[in-house]
Amino acid sequence: MVAAFVSACSPDIPKEEAPTVNDENCKLENITKIGDKATREEFAAACLRRGPGFKPSQDKAW
């Protein structure tokens, strides 16, 4: 059981490569096919940020 916890956090596990960000790959059914959760989340974020309509919010000085 300890081996399962240690191996789950191992940095040696290769990360799945994300597909190219384009109209076809950014469809929901194609995003859900990406098996690695971290890669899927990074790819979905990149899909949301593409195009001329994306404007990052300004930093707030609290």
C-alpha positions in Angstrom: 0.0 0.0 0.0 2.9 2.4 0.8 4.4 1.6 -2.6 1.2 2.7 -4.3 1.2 6.1 -2.5 4.9 6.7 -3.3 4.6 5.7 -6.9 1.6 7.9 -7.4 3.7 11.0 -6.5 6.8 10.0 -8.4 8.0 12.7 -10.8 9.4 10.0 -13.1 6.0 9.2 -14.5 5.9 10.6 -18.1 3.3 13.3 -18.6 0.9 12.9 -21.6 1.6 15.3 -24.4 -1.2 17.8 -25.1 -2.5 18.0 -28.7 -2.2 21.2 -30.7 -4.6 24.0 -29.8 -7.0 24.4 -32.7 -10.8 24.5 -33.3 -11.1 20.7 -33.7 -9.0 19.7 -30.7 -10.7 22.2 -28.5 -14.1 20.6 -28.8 -15.4 19.1 -25.5 -15.5 15.5 -26.8 -11.8 15.8 -27.8 -10.7 17.4 -24.5 -12.3 14.6 -22.5 -10.3 12.0 -24.4 -7.1 13.3 -22.8 -6.3 10.8 -20.0 -3.9 12.7 -17.8 -5.9 15.2 -15.6 -3.2 17.8 -15.4 -2.6 17.8 -19.1 -6.3 18.0 -19.8 -6.7 21.0 -17.5 -3.7 22.8 -19.0 -5.0 22.1 -22.5 -8.6 23.3 -21.7 -7.2 26.5 -20.2 -5.1 27.1 -23.4 -8.2 26.5 -25.5 -10.1 29.1 -23.5 -7.3 31.7 -23.8 -6.8 31.4 -27.6 -8.1 33.9 -30.1 -8.5 37.6 -30.3 -11.3 37.8 -27.7 -9.2 36.8 -24.7 -8.1 39.7 -22.4 -6.2 38.8 -19.2 -7.4 40.6 -16.2 -5.2 43.3 -14.6 -3.3 42.5 -11.4 -5.0 43.9 -8.3 -3.0 45.6 -5.6 -4.9 44.8 -2.4 
